[in-house]
Amino acid sequence: MSDMRLVIAGAGGRMGRTLIRAIAETKGLAVAGALEDARSPLLRQDSGTLAGLPANGIALTDDAKALLANADGIVDFTVPKASTALAALTAGKVHIVGTTGHSADEEEKIRDSAKSAVVVKSGNFSMGVNLLAALTRRVARTLDDDFDIEIVEMHHNKKIDAPSGTALMLGRSAAAGRGVDLAQHSARGRDGETGARNRGDIGFASLRGGTVVGEHSVIFAGPTERVELVHRAEDRMIFARGALKAVLWARDQKPGLYSMADVLGLGDM
């Protein structure tokens, strides 16, 4: 089977450069294009060189349509507006969506694109984090709401959305375990005299600072005991490797909207 040809969206960013390095280490995959915003000063620079590799002859461009015409799929860790625009161009392709912070309308447009594309969307592509989400669902199902659930996350000081997509993914897992709607049981941004904690709420706290790649804790605080599930990311390469695992899995799937739980077979946990 020939190599799967991929476009890397946001190729000049930290995650884009990491993905290009990861593809160079992954059998069966090849970089077909490097996409960047039209305003980027990195346009026309070699994507291999930017990633710290030998030049690969693939320069950064803002022409997504042309790149996708000659590719099998796209890996997209960008921003919601860009990610949603790309979804309109992915018919017949694989679209790996690691972008977080989409609005309800943007989420709907991505779901609609999955009628003709194989879309794998996740708040986090780390295999460890996806196992954490499955464990969170299982523990939430086992422990009743005598155990309060709090999700604490920390990221670097350049991250623009909060709570993180991963924290929200963990919150959805906890809500699924409890059989409740997260939107109706979500507590965020406590400040001042808030009153007692509402029974059954799922709380979120977001910390930002330094160069932290990502840390997430799910705390189940019960009467006189506490259970904590923790994941710490030490290198963005874990997200890149997970995304490429999703790419290779998606190649054999029918159009539809999938998650990393589908890729890893964690749906029944």
C-alpha positions as CSV (number, residue, x, y, z in Angstrom):
1,M,0.0,0.0,0.0
2,S,1.3,3.5,-0.9
3,D,2.1,6.0,1.8
4,M,-0.8,8.1,3.0
5,R,-0.2,11.7,2.0
6,L,-1.1,14.2,4.7
7,V,-1.5,18.0,4.8
8,I,-0.4,19.5,8.1
9,A,-2.5,22.5,9.1
10,G,-0.7,25.1,11.2
11,A,2.6,23.7,10.0
12,G,4.6,26.6,11.3
13,G,3.3,26.3,14.9
14,R,4.6,24.1,17.7
15,M,2.2,21.3,17.1
16,G,2.6,21.5,13.3
17,R,6.4,21.2,13.5
18,T,6.0,18.3,16.0
19,L,3.7,16.5,13.5
20,I,6.1,16.9,10.7
21,R,8.9,15.3,12.8
22,A,6.5,12.5,13.8
23,I,5.6,11.7,10.2
24,A,9.3,11.4,9.4
25,E,9.4,8.6,12.0
26,T,6.2,6.9,10.9
27,K,6.1,4.2,8.3
28,G,3.3,4.5,5.8
29,L,2.9,8.3,6.0
30,A,4.2,11.2,4.1
31,V,3.9,15.0,4.2
32,A,2.0,16.2,1.1
33,G,1.6,19.8,2.1
34,A,2.2,22.4,4.8
35,L,-0.6,24.8,5.4
36,E,-0.4,28.2,7.3
37,D,-2.4,31.3,7.7
38,A,-2.2,33.8,4.9
39,R,-0.8,36.4,7.3
40,S,2.0,34.2,8.6
41,P,5.6,35.4,8.1
42,L,6.6,31.8,7.7
43,L,4.9,31.4,4.3
44,R,7.2,29.9,1.6
45,Q,9.7,28.6,4.2
46,D,10.6,24.9,4.0
47,S,8.5,22.8,6.4
48,G,11.2,20.3,7.1
49,T,13.7,22.9,8.0
50,L,11.2,24.6,10.3
51,A,10.7,21.3,12.0
52,G,14.4,20.8,12.6
53,L,14.8,18.2,9.9
54,P,16.6,18.3,6.5
55,A,14.8,20.3,3.9
56,N,11.9,18.4,2.4
57,G,11.0,20.7,-0.5
58,I,7.5,21.3,0.9
59,A,7.0,25.0,1.5
60,L,4.4,26.6,3.7
61,T,1.4,27.9,1.8
62,D,-2.1,29.2,2.5
63,D,-3.8,27.4,-0.4
64,A,-5.7,24.7,1.5
65,K,-7.9,23.7,-1.5
66,A,-4.8,23.0,-3.8
67,L,-3.0,21.0,-1.1
68,L,-6.0,18.8,-0.3
69,A,-6.6,18.1,-4.0
70,N,-3.3,16.1,-3.9
71,A,-3.6,14.6,-0.4
72,D,-5.4,11.7,1.4
73,G,-6.1,13.7,4.5
74,I,-5.3,16.6,6.8
75,V,-4.2,16.8,10.4
76,D,-5.6,19.9,12.0
77,F,-4.4,21.5,15.3
78,T,-5.3,25.1,14.5
79,V,-8.0,27.5,15.8
80,P,-11.8,26.9,15.6
81,K,-12.4,29.3,12.6
82,A,-9.7,27.7,10.5
83,S,-10.7,24.2,11.5
84,T,-14.3,24.8,10.5
85,A,-13.3,26.3,7.2
86,L,-11.1,23.2,6.5
87,A,-14.0,20.9,7.3
88,A,-15.8,22.3,4.2
89,L,-13.0,21.0,2.0
90,T,-12.5,17.5,3.3
91,A,-15.1,15.5,1.3
92,G,-13.5,12.1,0.5
93,K,-10.6,12.7,2.8
94,V,-9.5,11.9,6.4
95,H,-9.7,14.9,8.7
96,I,-8.0,14.6,12.1
97,V,-9.3,17.5,14.3
98,G,-7.3,18.3,17.4
99,T,-8.5,21.9,17.5
100,T,-10.5,22.8,20.6
101,G,-12.8,25.6,21.6
102,H,-15.4,25.3,18.8
103,S,-18.7,27.0,19.3
104,A,-22.0,24.9,19.0
105,D,-22.4,26.1,15.4
106,E,-18.9,25.2,14.5
107,E,-19.3,21.8,16.0
108,E,-22.4,21.3,13.9
109,K,-20.5,22.2,10.7
110,I,-17.8,19.6,11.6
111,R,-20.5,17.0,12.2
112,D,-22.1,17.8,8.9
113,S,-18.7,17.4,7.1
114,A,-18.5,13.9,8.5
115,K,-21.3,12.8,6.1
116,S,-18.6,12.7,3.3
117,A,-15.3,12.6,5.2
118,V,-13.7,10.4,7.8
119,V,-13.4,12.8,10.8
120,V,-11.6,11.8,14.0
121,K,-12.1,14.6,16.5
122,S,-10.7,14.6,20.0
123,G,-10.0,17.1,22.7
124,N,-6.7,15.2,23.2
125,F,-4.9,12.6,21.1
126,S,-2.7,11.3,23.8
127,M,-3.3,7.6,24.3
128,G,-2.8,8.1,28.1
129,V,-5.4,10.9,28.3
130,N,-8.0,8.8,26.4
131,L,-7.4,6.0,28.8
132,L,-7.9,8.5,31.6
133,A,-11.2,9.6,30.1
134,A,-12.4,6.0,30.0
135,L,-11.3,5.5,33.6
136,T,-13.1,8.7,34.6
137,R,-16.3,7.4,33.1
138,R,-15.9,4.1,34.8
139,V,-15.2,5.6,38.2
140,A,-18.0,8.1,37.9
141,R,-20.4,5.3,37.2
142,T,-19.2,3.3,40.2
143,L,-19.1,6.2,42.8
144,D,-22.4,8.0,43.4
145,D,-22.8,11.7,43.9
146,D,-21.7,11.5,47.5
147,F,-18.3,11.9,45.7
148,D,-17.9,15.4,44.3
149,I,-16.1,15.6,41.0
150,E,-13.5,18.3,40.3
151,I,-11.3,18.6,37.2
152,V,-8.1,20.6,37.5
153,E,-6.0,21.4,34.4
154,M,-2.8,23.4,33.8
155,H,-1.3,24.5,30.5
156,H,1.4,26.9,29.2
157,N,0.8,30.7,29.2
158,K,0.1,30.9,25.5
159,K,-3.1,28.7,25.6
160,I,-6.1,30.7,24.5
161,D,-9.1,28.6,25.6
162,A,-10.3,27.5,29.1
163,P,-11.2,25.0,30.3
164,S,-9.0,23.0,28.0
165,G,-10.5,20.7,25.4
166,T,-9.1,17.8,27.4
167,A,-10.7,19.0,30.6
168,L,-14.1,19.3,28.9
169,M,-13.6,15.8,27.4
170,L,-13.0,14.5,30.9
171,G,-16.0,16.4,32.1
172,R,-18.1,14.7,29.4
173,S,-16.8,11.4,30.5
174,A,-17.7,12.0,34.1
175,A,-21.1,13.2,33.1
176,A,-21.7,10.1,31.0
177,G,-20.7,7.9,33.9
178,R,-23.2,9.7,36.1
179,G,-25.9,9.7,33.3
180,V,-26.3,13.5,33.4
181,D,-25.9,16.4,31.0
182,L,-22.6,18.2,31.6
183,A,-24.1,21.6,30.5
184,Q,-26.6,21.3,33.4
185,H,-24.1,20.2,36.0
186,S,-21.0,22.2,35.2
187,A,-19.4,24.6,37.7
188,R,-16.7,27.0,36.5
189,G,-15.0,30.2,37.6
190,R,-15.9,30.2,41.3
191,D,-15.1,33.6,42.8
192,G,-16.3,35.5,45.9
193,E,-19.1,34.2,48.1
194,T,-20.5,31.5,45.9
195,G,-22.4,29.5,48.5
196,A,-22.1,25.8,49.2
197,R,-21.2,23.4,46.3
198,N,-24.2,22.0,44.5
199,R,-24.6,18.3,44.9
200,G,-23.8,16.5,41.6
201,D,-21.9,19.4,40.0
202,I,-18.8,18.7,38.0
203,G,-16.3,21.5,38.8
204,F,-13.5,22.9,36.6
205,A,-10.4,24.9,37.5
206,S,-7.9,26.2,34.9
207,L,-4.3,27.2,35.6
208,R,-2.0,28.9,33.1
209,G,1.7,29.4,33.4
210,G,5.2,28.8,32.0
211,T,5.7,26.1,29.4
212,V,3.5,23.4,30.9
213,V,2.5,21.0,28.0
214,G,-0.5,19.8,29.9
215,E,-1.6,18.4,33.3
216,H,-5.0,17.1,34.2
217,S,-6.5,15.7,37.4
218,V,-9.9,14.3,38.0
219,I,-10.7,14.3,41.7
220,F,-13.5,12.3,43.3
221,A,-13.8,13.8,46.8
222,G,-16.1,11.8,49.1
223,P,-16.8,11.6,52.8
224,T,-13.4,11.1,54.4
225,E,-11.7,9.7,51.3
226,R,-10.5,10.9,47.9
227,V,-9.7,9.2,44.6
228,E,-7.5,11.1,42.1
229,L,-6.8,10.2,38.4
230,V,-3.9,12.2,37.0
231,H,-2.1,12.6,33.6
232,R,0.9,14.7,32.9
233,A,2.1,15.4,29.4
234,E,5.9,16.0,29.1
235,D,6.3,16.4,25.3
236,R,3.9,17.3,22.5
237,M,5.1,14.3,20.6
238,I,2.6,12.2,22.5
239,F,-0.2,14.1,20.8
240,A,1.4,13.8,17.4
241,R,1.9,10.1,17.7
242,G,-1.7,9.6,18.8
243,A,-3.0,11.8,15.9
244,L,-1.0,9.7,13.4
245,K,-2.3,6.5,15.0
246,A,-5.8,7.9,14.3
247,V,-4.8,8.7,10.7
248,L,-3.8,5.1,10.0
249,W,-6.9,3.8,11.6
250,A,-9.2,6.2,9.8
251,R,-7.8,5.2,6.4
252,D,-10.0,2.0,6.5
253,Q,-13.2,3.6,7.9
254,K,-16.3,4.8,6.2
255,P,-17.3,8.5,6.4
256,G,-18.5,9.5,9.9
257,L,-17.5,11.3,13.1
258,Y,-15.2,9.3,15.3
259,S,-13.2,9.8,18.5
260,M,-9.9,8.5,19.9
261,A,-12.0,6.2,22.0
262,D,-13.1,4.5,18.7
263,V,-9.5,4.4,17.5
264,L,-8.3,2.8,20.8
265,G,-11.3,0.5,21.3
266,L,-12.2,2.1,24.6
267,G,-15.9,2.6,24.0
268,D,-17.1,-0.2,26.3
269,M,-14.9,0.7,29.3
